[in-house]
Amino acid sequence: MDTQFPFSPFFFIACIFFFFITIIITGLKSLKSLDANRKLPPQPWKLPLIGHIHHLVGGPPHRVLRNIAQKLGPIVHLQLGQVSAIVISSPTLAKEIMKTHDVSFANRPKLLSAEIVSYNYTDIAFSPYGDYWRQMRKICVLELLSAKKVQSFRSVREQESQNLIDWLAMQRFNVVNLSHMIFMMMSSITCRITFGSRFDDQEMLVKTIQKSIEASSGFDVSDLFPSVTLLALITGTRGKLLKIRNKIDGMLDRIISDHQERRVGQKNHHENEDLVDVLMRLKDDDSLQFPLPLDSIKSVILDMFSAGTDTSAVTIEWAMSELMKNPRVMKKVKDELMQAFKGKKTINELDIQELDYLKLVIKETLRLHPPAPFLLPRECRESCEIAGYHIPVKTKVIINAWMIGRDPDYWTDPESFIPERFSESSVTMMGTDFEFIPFGAGRRMCPGTTMGLANVELPLAKLLYHFDWELPNGAPAEDLDMFESFGAILKRKNNLLLVPRPYDTNSVKSLKSENVTSIQNRRLKTLLWSLKTPLERASKDASLWALRRRQADRAEPQVRFKPAYKSGVYMRLKTPVEKGS
């Protein structure tokens, strides 16, 4: 039987006609209001209705906007549909926005993706500036991401990074997808920090959160024409985001419920708290000005994932890419590691505190490859003047941190990877030096800087200490591409494929034969499990899973059994160092 649609073709034609008429009317109103404004920043040529949107087609937006800024100056006005925006491309004007007029630009613009995925702007990143945001920021800085809290997760970072090293030792002399493995390691670190352990739906949760980040990337047409409320329905964006949010919601409900049950039997809730434990404790705190409902807790959890996983992973990925591209720097940083540790089987966080050149490498990586090239957008709360130009209320502010980090007025040979430039410089990434703002600055600066750097330093040091690295098929360093894939996070366009060669036999010997056999057996069991149909997996008797979890807990109490992982590195094994070998 043919499918019968409830509406005639004339209905759809009428809808399309109404849609374009609405666009034209609202567009003319927008243009009229712009003409009435005082002196606006310079702008490129534009088209009716869409304004300057067409200028953003044809390349990564951060590079396109650099080309425009080089022609028109460090402040440029763009009309993106109905949205008025300015692009800031110099340290001086970035300071005006994020310090001099910080309060005026402390808001976030309303975005459909943020509204849905962040539970109606109840998170830290996109909540409007005000008392609620101050409370959430305070919770984040003092409870979730304080230096003491970051240090409490040291063992998690050490264990997960060692898992990666063990797996790479098994793959020695073979081509590995280092981009993927770094991301999976960082996902496990974030899961254990946030939830206290890995869990059965971890892979599904990470993939779904990734989908939400991808759906939030770029410019959505419904955000560019906010007065046309039907756009989000016509394009399917709202439905797609709601589907993603509902899927995440179900998984987070189960995780929070598990934490609530666990808290009932605990006498001292403050011991060994993960981030969900902290949020659940604060939920019961009557002294808070604003209650902390479950939606707020979920939105903060998603902030931890979106800000904590991709940003750290891409920083390690770009650092390894730049080191492969620059053999001189690679040799220098490896020499520092070898001289510092002199044949130690493995290294931990305490060992790396004095690795000055490694820290310079990370800073130079963040200068050339800030994880979020535009940071997060701001919105003007009150009309003001920047560089002699009038900035109206509700103007969206885009800060091109990627271009600022390559400004030739502040950086010598800005396109080259030269970590030594920071050795005699007092420039920091903590928001006080506006030529270097990978984490932003001012009131809305990223509060997770300490956690982010901790997640990068140890894994990068281990990758460099335990292995020499080569391109596949012995290709020369200049053959490595450095193409970017633009999104909310600035990733490599192509995965980083490298060949690990153990620096010496100790790196291989440290992975005992019984560990290798155990990992291989677990990988085989996981493969067989993954080949079962979803129905077969879902029908497994609950008591069997409970038994297997108890067995895993006896082997490794800190990590819950995870049967569905397809990569042996995430089947947690005790490392030789932990076994005392």
C-alpha positions as CSV (number, residue, x, y, z in Angstrom):
1,M,0.0,0.0,0.0
2,D,1.3,3.5,-0.9
3,T,2.0,5.9,2.0
4,Q,-0.7,8.5,2.3
5,F,0.4,12.0,3.5
6,P,-2.2,13.9,5.5
7,F,-1.5,17.2,3.7
8,S,-1.8,18.2,0.1
9,P,1.1,19.5,-2.0
10,F,-0.5,23.0,-1.9
11,F,-0.1,23.0,1.9
12,F,3.7,22.5,1.6
13,I,3.9,25.2,-1.1
14,A,2.0,27.6,1.1
15,C,4.4,26.8,4.0
16,I,7.4,27.5,1.9
17,F,5.9,30.7,0.5
18,F,5.1,31.8,4.1
19,F,8.6,30.9,5.2
20,F,10.3,33.1,2.5
21,I,7.9,36.0,3.1
22,T,8.7,35.9,6.8
23,I,12.4,35.8,6.1
24,I,12.1,38.9,3.8
25,I,10.0,40.9,6.3
26,T,12.3,40.1,9.2
27,G,15.4,40.7,7.1
28,L,14.2,44.2,6.1
29,K,13.4,45.0,9.7
30,S,16.9,43.9,10.6
31,L,18.5,46.0,7.9
32,K,16.5,49.0,8.9
33,S,17.6,48.8,12.5
34,L,21.2,48.5,11.4
35,D,21.0,51.6,9.3
36,A,19.7,53.5,12.4
37,N,22.8,52.5,14.4
38,R,25.7,54.8,14.9
39,K,29.2,54.1,13.6
40,L,29.6,50.3,13.3
41,P,32.9,48.5,12.7
42,P,33.9,48.0,9.0
43,Q,32.4,45.1,7.2
44,P,32.8,43.2,3.9
45,W,30.2,43.4,1.1
46,K,27.0,41.6,1.9
47,L,23.9,40.2,0.3
48,P,20.3,40.9,1.1
49,L,18.7,38.8,3.8
50,I,21.7,36.5,4.5
51,G,24.2,39.4,5.1
52,H,27.7,38.1,5.3
53,I,27.1,34.4,5.7
54,H,28.5,33.6,2.2
55,H,31.9,34.9,3.3
56,L,32.2,32.0,5.7
57,V,31.9,29.4,3.0
58,G,35.0,28.0,1.3
59,G,37.4,27.2,4.2
60,P,37.8,26.8,7.9
61,P,36.0,29.9,9.5
62,H,39.0,30.8,11.7
63,R,41.2,31.1,8.6
64,V,38.5,32.9,6.5
65,L,37.9,35.4,9.3
66,R,41.7,36.0,9.5
67,N,41.7,36.9,5.8
68,I,38.9,39.3,6.3
69,A,40.6,40.9,9.4
70,Q,43.8,41.3,7.5
71,K,41.9,43.4,4.9
72,L,39.5,45.3,7.2
73,G,41.2,45.5,10.6
74,P,41.1,43.8,14.1
75,I,37.4,44.5,14.6
76,V,34.9,43.6,11.9
77,H,31.1,43.7,11.8
78,L,29.2,40.8,10.3
79,Q,25.5,40.5,9.7
80,L,24.8,36.7,9.9
81,G,21.2,36.5,8.8
82,Q,19.3,38.4,11.6
83,V,22.2,38.2,14.0
84,S,24.6,41.2,14.3
85,A,28.1,40.1,15.3
86,I,31.6,41.5,15.7
87,V,34.8,39.6,15.2
88,I,37.8,40.5,17.4
89,S,41.3,39.6,16.1
90,S,43.9,41.4,18.1
91,P,45.2,41.2,21.7
92,T,44.4,44.8,22.4
93,L,40.7,44.6,21.5
94,A,40.4,41.2,23.2
95,K,41.5,42.9,26.4
96,E,38.8,45.5,25.8
97,I,36.2,42.8,25.6
98,M,37.4,40.5,28.3
99,K,38.8,42.9,30.8
100,T,37.9,46.6,30.3
101,H,34.3,45.9,29.4
102,D,34.1,42.4,30.8
103,V,30.7,42.9,32.5
104,S,29.2,44.4,29.4
105,F,30.2,41.3,27.4
106,A,29.6,38.6,30.1
107,N,26.5,37.1,28.6
108,R,26.3,34.1,26.2
109,P,24.0,34.3,23.1
110,K,20.9,32.2,23.0
111,L,21.6,29.1,20.9
112,L,19.1,26.3,20.2
113,S,21.8,23.6,20.8
114,A,22.7,25.1,24.2
115,E,19.0,25.5,25.2
116,I,18.3,21.8,24.6
117,V,21.6,20.0,25.4
118,S,22.4,22.1,28.5
119,Y,18.9,21.7,30.0
120,N,17.7,25.3,29.3
121,Y,21.0,27.0,30.0
122,T,21.4,25.6,33.5
123,D,25.1,24.6,32.9
124,I,28.2,26.7,33.6
125,A,29.3,27.4,30.1
126,F,26.0,28.9,28.7
127,S,24.0,30.1,31.7
128,P,23.2,33.8,31.5
129,Y,25.4,36.1,33.5
130,G,23.9,36.7,37.0
131,D,23.5,35.2,40.4
132,Y,22.8,31.7,39.2
133,W,25.9,31.7,37.0
134,R,28.0,33.1,40.0
135,Q,26.8,30.2,42.2
136,M,27.6,27.6,39.5
137,R,31.0,29.1,38.8
138,K,31.8,29.1,42.5
139,I,30.8,25.4,42.8
140,C,33.0,24.6,39.8
141,V,36.1,26.5,41.0
142,L,35.9,25.5,44.7
143,E,34.4,22.0,44.6
144,L,34.8,20.4,41.2
145,L,38.0,21.7,39.6
146,S,40.1,23.0,42.5
147,A,43.8,22.2,42.6
148,K,43.1,19.8,45.5
149,K,40.4,18.0,43.6
150,V,42.5,17.7,40.5
151,Q,45.3,16.2,42.5
152,S,42.9,13.7,44.1
153,F,42.5,12.1,40.6
154,R,46.2,11.6,40.0
155,S,45.9,7.8,40.2
156,V,43.2,7.8,37.6
157,R,45.4,9.7,35.1
158,E,48.4,7.4,35.9
159,Q,46.5,4.2,35.5
160,E,44.7,5.1,32.3
161,S,47.8,6.5,30.6
162,Q,49.7,3.4,31.6
163,N,46.9,1.3,30.0
164,L,47.6,3.1,26.8
165,I,51.3,2.5,27.0
166,D,50.8,-1.2,27.7
167,W,48.5,-1.5,24.6
168,L,51.0,0.4,22.4
169,A,53.8,-1.9,23.5
170,M,51.7,-4.8,22.2
171,Q,51.3,-2.9,18.9
172,R,55.0,-2.1,18.6
173,F,56.3,-1.7,15.0
174,N,52.7,-1.6,13.7
175,V,50.7,1.4,12.5
176,V,48.3,2.7,15.2
177,N,45.6,5.2,15.1
178,L,47.0,7.4,17.8
179,S,44.2,10.0,17.5
180,H,41.6,7.4,18.4
181,M,43.6,5.8,21.2
182,I,44.3,9.2,22.8
183,F,40.6,10.1,22.6
184,M,39.5,6.8,24.2
185,M,42.1,7.2,27.0
186,M,40.8,10.7,27.7
187,S,37.2,9.4,27.7
188,S,38.1,6.8,30.3
189,I,39.8,9.4,32.4
190,T,36.8,11.7,32.2
191,C,34.4,8.9,33.0
192,R,36.3,7.8,36.1
193,I,36.8,11.4,37.3
194,T,33.1,12.2,36.8
195,F,31.5,8.9,37.8
196,G,34.1,7.2,39.9
197,S,34.5,4.2,37.5
198,R,33.9,3.0,34.0
199,F,30.4,1.6,33.4
200,D,28.4,-0.5,31.0
201,D,27.1,2.3,28.9
202,Q,30.3,4.3,28.8
203,E,31.0,3.9,25.1
204,M,27.4,4.7,24.2
205,L,27.4,7.8,26.5
206,V,30.7,9.1,25.0
207,K,29.4,8.6,21.4
208,T,26.1,10.3,22.2
209,I,27.9,13.3,23.8
210,Q,30.1,13.5,20.7
211,K,27.0,13.7,18.6
212,S,25.7,16.5,20.7
213,I,29.0,18.4,20.3
214,E,28.9,17.9,16.5
215,A,25.3,19.0,16.3
216,S,26.3,22.2,18.2
217,S,29.2,23.0,16.0
218,G,29.2,25.6,13.3
219,F,26.3,27.9,12.4
220,D,22.8,26.5,12.6
221,V,20.4,28.3,10.4
222,S,17.7,28.5,13.1
223,D,20.2,30.5,15.3
224,L,20.8,32.9,12.4
225,F,17.1,33.6,12.0
226,P,15.8,33.4,15.6
227,S,12.5,35.2,14.8
228,V,11.5,32.4,12.4
229,T,10.7,29.8,15.1
230,L,9.5,27.3,12.5
231,L,13.0,26.9,11.1
232,A,14.2,24.6,13.8
233,L,11.3,22.3,13.0
234,I,11.6,22.5,9.3
235,T,15.3,21.7,9.3
236,G,14.8,18.9,11.9
237,T,17.4,20.4,14.2
238,R,15.2,20.6,17.2
239,G,14.1,17.0,16.8
240,K,17.6,15.8,16.3
241,L,18.9,17.6,19.4
242,L,15.9,16.4,21.6
243,K,16.6,12.9,20.5
244,I,20.2,13.2,21.5
245,R,19.3,14.9,24.8
246,N,16.7,12.3,25.7
247,K,19.2,9.5,25.1
248,I,21.8,11.1,27.3
249,D,19.1,11.9,29.9
250,G,18.3,8.2,30.3
251,M,21.9,7.2,30.8
252,L,22.6,10.0,33.3
253,D,19.4,9.1,35.3
254,R,20.8,5.6,35.8
255,I,24.2,6.9,36.9
256,I,22.7,9.4,39.3
257,S,20.4,6.8,40.7
258,D,23.4,4.5,41.3
259,H,25.2,7.3,43.2
260,Q,22.1,8.0,45.3
261,E,21.9,4.3,46.4
262,R,25.6,4.2,47.1
263,R,25.4,7.3,49.3
264,V,22.7,5.8,51.5
265,G,25.1,3.3,53.0
266,Q,28.1,5.6,53.3
267,K,29.0,7.2,56.6
268,N,31.5,9.7,55.3
269,H,30.4,11.1,51.9
270,H,33.4,13.2,51.5
271,E,35.9,10.4,51.1
272,N,36.9,9.5,47.5
273,E,34.2,11.6,46.0
274,D,33.9,11.7,42.2
275,L,32.3,14.8,40.6
276,V,28.8,13.3,40.7
277,D,29.2,12.6,44.4
278,V,30.1,16.3,44.9
279,L,27.1,17.5,43.0
280,M,24.8,15.1,44.9
281,R,26.2,16.4,48.2
282,L,25.6,20.0,47.1
283,K,22.1,19.1,46.0
284,D,21.2,18.6,49.7
285,D,22.9,21.8,50.8
286,D,20.2,24.2,52.0
287,S,22.6,27.1,52.2
288,L,22.7,27.4,48.4
289,Q,21.0,30.5,47.0
290,F,19.6,28.5,44.2
291,P,18.6,24.8,44.5
292,L,20.6,22.3,42.5
293,P,18.0,20.2,40.7
294,L,18.9,17.1,38.7
295,D,18.8,19.0,35.4
296,S,21.5,21.3,36.7
297,I,23.6,18.3,37.8
298,K,23.2,16.7,34.4
299,S,24.1,19.9,32.5
300,V,27.3,20.3,34.6
301,I,28.2,16.6,33.9
302,L,27.9,17.4,30.2
303,D,30.1,20.4,30.6
304,M,32.8,18.2,32.2
305,F,32.7,15.8,29.2
306,S,32.5,18.4,26.4
307,A,35.2,20.6,27.9
308,G,37.4,17.8,29.5
309,T,37.6,15.1,26.8
310,D,38.0,16.6,23.4
311,T,40.1,19.6,24.4
312,S,42.8,17.5,26.2
313,A,42.8,14.8,23.5
314,V,43.3,17.3,20.6
315,T,46.1,19.1,22.5
316,I,48.0,15.8,22.8
317,E,47.2,15.0,19.2
318,W,48.5,18.3,17.9
319,A,51.5,18.2,20.2
320,M,52.5,14.8,18.7
321,S,51.8,16.1,15.2
322,E,54.1,19.1,15.7
323,L,56.8,17.0,17.3
324,M,56.7,14.6,14.3
325,K,56.9,17.6,12.0
326,N,59.8,19.1,13.9
327,P,62.5,16.5,14.6
328,R,64.7,19.1,16.4
329,V,62.1,19.7,19.0
330,M,61.3,16.0,19.3
331,K,64.9,15.2,20.0
332,K,65.2,18.0,22.6
333,V,62.1,17.0,24.6
334,K,63.0,13.3,24.5
335,D,66.6,14.1,25.7
336,E,65.0,16.0,28.6
337,L,62.9,13.0,29.5
338,M,65.8,10.5,29.2
339,Q,68.1,12.6,31.3
340,A,65.5,13.1,34.0
341,F,64.5,9.5,34.5
342,K,67.6,7.5,33.4
343,G,66.0,4.2,32.5
344,K,63.1,4.1,34.9
345,K,60.4,1.6,33.9
346,T,57.7,4.1,34.1
347,I,57.0,7.6,35.3
348,N,54.2,9.3,37.3
349,E,52.9,12.8,37.9
350,L,55.3,13.6,40.6
351,D,58.2,12.8,38.2
352,I,57.2,15.3,35.5
353,Q,56.9,18.5,37.6
354,E,60.5,19.6,36.7
355,L,60.2,18.9,32.9
356,D,60.4,22.5,31.8
357,Y,60.9,21.9,28.1
358,L,57.9,19.6,27.9
359,K,55.7,22.4,29.4
360,L,57.1,24.7,26.8
361,V,56.1,22.3,24.1
362,I,52.5,22.2,25.5
363,K,52.3,26.0,25.6
364,E,53.5,26.3,22.0
365,T,51.0,23.7,20.9
366,L,48.2,25.7,22.6
367,R,49.4,28.9,20.9
368,L,49.3,27.4,17.4
369,H,46.3,25.1,18.0
370,P,43.9,26.4,20.7
371,P,41.3,23.7,21.2
372,A,38.4,26.2,20.7
373,P,39.7,28.6,18.1
374,F,36.8,31.1,18.8
375,L,36.5,30.3,22.5
376,L,32.8,30.5,23.4
377,P,30.8,33.3,21.9
378,R,29.8,36.3,24.1
379,E,26.9,38.7,23.8
380,C,26.8,42.4,24.5
381,R,24.5,43.1,27.6
382,E,24.6,46.9,27.2
383,S,25.6,49.2,24.4
384,C,29.2,50.4,24.6
385,E,32.1,51.6,22.4
386,I,35.0,49.5,21.3
387,A,37.9,51.1,19.3
388,G,35.7,54.1,18.5
389,Y,32.9,51.9,17.2
390,H,29.4,51.6,18.6
391,I,28.4,48.1,19.7
392,P,24.7,47.6,20.1
393,V,23.0,45.5,22.7
394,K,22.6,41.8,21.8
395,T,25.6,41.9,19.4
396,K,27.3,38.5,19.3
397,V,31.1,38.7,19.9
398,I,33.4,36.2,18.3
399,I,37.1,36.3,19.5
400,N,39.5,34.7,17.1
401,A,41.9,33.2,19.6
402,W,43.5,31.2,16.8
403,M,44.5,34.4,14.9
404,I,45.6,36.2,18.1
405,G,48.0,33.4,18.9
406,R,49.7,34.0,15.4
407,D,49.7,37.8,15.5
408,P,53.1,38.9,14.0
409,D,53.1,42.0,16.1
410,Y,53.4,39.9,19.2
411,W,55.1,36.7,18.0
412,T,58.4,36.3,16.1
413,D,58.0,33.8,13.2
414,P,54.4,33.1,14.4
415,E,53.7,30.2,12.1
416,S,56.7,28.1,13.3
417,F,56.7,25.7,16.2
418,I,59.3,27.1,18.5
419,P,58.8,26.2,22.2
420,E,61.9,28.1,23.2
421,R,60.0,31.4,22.6
422,F,58.4,30.9,26.0
423,S,61.6,30.1,27.9
424,E,62.5,33.7,28.6
425,S,59.0,35.1,28.4
426,S,56.6,35.9,31.3
427,V,53.5,35.2,29.1
428,T,51.1,32.8,30.7
429,M,47.9,31.1,29.5
430,M,46.0,32.1,32.7
431,G,44.1,35.0,31.1
432,T,46.3,37.9,32.0
433,D,48.3,38.1,28.7
434,F,45.8,38.6,25.9
435,E,48.2,37.6,23.1
436,F,47.9,34.0,24.5
437,I,44.3,33.1,25.5
438,P,43.7,29.4,24.7
439,F,41.4,29.2,27.7
440,G,39.9,32.6,27.4
441,A,40.1,35.4,30.0
442,G,37.9,37.4,32.3
443,R,34.8,36.3,34.2
444,R,33.9,33.7,31.6
445,M,37.3,32.2,31.3
446,C,37.4,28.3,31.3
447,P,37.6,27.2,34.9
448,G,39.1,23.8,34.0
449,T,42.6,25.0,33.0
450,T,44.3,23.1,35.9
451,M,42.5,19.9,35.1
452,G,43.1,20.2,31.4
453,L,46.8,20.7,31.7
454,A,47.1,17.7,34.2
455,N,45.3,15.5,31.7
456,V,47.8,16.5,28.9
457,E,51.2,16.5,30.6
458,L,51.5,12.9,31.9
459,P,50.1,11.1,28.9
460,L,52.3,13.1,26.5
461,A,55.4,12.5,28.7
462,K,54.7,8.8,28.7
463,L,54.2,8.6,24.9
464,L,57.5,10.3,24.4
465,Y,59.4,8.5,27.1
466,H,58.5,4.9,26.2
467,F,58.5,5.1,22.4
468,D,60.3,6.5,19.4
469,W,57.7,7.4,16.7
470,E,57.8,7.1,12.9
471,L,55.4,7.8,10.1
472,P,53.9,4.7,8.3
473,N,56.2,3.2,5.6
474,G,59.1,5.3,6.7
475,A,57.7,8.5,5.2
476,P,59.7,11.7,5.9
477,A,58.4,14.2,8.5
478,E,57.5,16.7,5.8
479,D,54.9,14.3,4.4
480,L,52.7,14.6,7.6
481,D,49.7,16.7,6.8
482,M,48.5,19.3,9.3
483,F,45.0,19.9,7.8
484,E,42.3,21.0,10.3
485,S,38.7,19.9,10.6
486,F,36.7,22.8,12.0
487,G,34.0,22.3,14.6
488,A,33.4,23.3,18.2
489,I,36.9,21.8,18.7
490,L,39.8,22.2,16.3
491,K,40.8,18.7,15.4
492,R,43.0,17.2,12.8
493,K,41.2,16.5,9.5
494,N,42.9,13.1,9.2
495,N,43.7,10.8,12.1
496,L,47.3,10.7,13.3
497,L,48.7,7.4,12.2
498,L,52.1,6.5,13.6
499,V,54.3,3.6,14.3
500,P,55.5,3.1,17.9
501,R,59.0,1.8,18.4
502,P,60.0,1.0,22.0
503,Y,62.8,3.3,23.1
504,D,64.6,0.3,24.6
505,T,63.8,-3.2,25.6
506,N,62.8,-2.2,29.1
507,S,59.6,-0.7,27.6
508,V,58.6,-4.1,26.1
509,K,59.9,-6.2,29.0
510,S,57.8,-4.1,31.5
511,L,54.8,-5.6,29.8
512,K,55.0,-9.2,31.2
513,S,54.0,-12.2,29.1
514,E,51.1,-13.0,31.4
515,N,49.8,-9.4,30.9
516,V,50.0,-9.8,27.1
517,T,48.1,-13.1,27.2
518,S,45.5,-11.7,29.6
519,I,44.9,-8.7,27.4
520,Q,44.7,-10.8,24.2
521,N,42.2,-13.2,25.9
522,R,40.0,-10.3,27.1
523,R,40.1,-8.8,23.6
524,L,38.9,-12.1,22.1
525,K,36.1,-12.4,24.6
526,T,35.1,-8.8,24.0
527,L,35.1,-9.4,20.2
528,L,32.9,-12.5,20.6
529,W,30.5,-10.6,22.9
530,S,30.3,-7.7,20.4
531,L,29.3,-10.1,17.6
532,K,26.1,-11.1,19.4
533,T,22.9,-9.3,18.4
534,P,21.6,-6.5,20.6
535,L,18.7,-8.7,21.6
536,E,21.0,-11.5,22.7
537,R,23.1,-9.1,24.7
538,A,20.0,-7.5,26.3
539,S,18.6,-10.9,27.3
540,K,21.6,-11.9,29.4
541,D,20.6,-13.0,32.9
542,A,21.1,-10.2,35.4
543,S,22.6,-12.5,38.0
544,L,25.4,-13.6,35.5
545,W,26.4,-10.0,35.0
546,A,26.4,-9.4,38.7
547,L,28.7,-12.4,39.2
548,R,31.1,-11.2,36.5
549,R,31.2,-7.7,38.0
550,R,32.0,-9.2,41.4
551,Q,34.8,-11.1,39.9
552,A,36.1,-8.0,38.2
553,D,35.9,-6.0,41.4
554,R,38.0,-8.6,43.2
555,A,40.7,-8.2,40.5
556,E,40.5,-4.4,40.4
557,P,38.3,-2.8,43.1
558,Q,38.6,0.7,41.7
559,V,37.3,-0.1,38.2
560,R,33.9,-1.6,37.4
561,F,33.8,-4.4,34.8
562,K,33.1,-3.2,31.3
563,P,32.3,-6.1,28.9
564,A,31.5,-4.1,25.8
565,Y,34.8,-2.3,25.2
566,K,36.4,-3.5,22.0
567,S,39.9,-2.3,22.8
568,G,42.1,-4.4,25.2
569,V,43.7,-1.3,26.7
570,Y,40.4,-0.5,28.5
571,M,40.1,-4.0,30.1
572,R,41.9,-2.8,33.2
573,L,45.0,-4.8,34.2
574,K,47.4,-4.1,36.9
575,T,50.6,-2.8,35.4
576,P,54.0,-4.4,36.3
577,V,54.8,-1.4,38.5
578,E,51.5,-1.9,40.5
579,K,52.4,-5.6,40.9
580,G,55.7,-4.6,42.4
581,S,57.8,-6.1,39.6
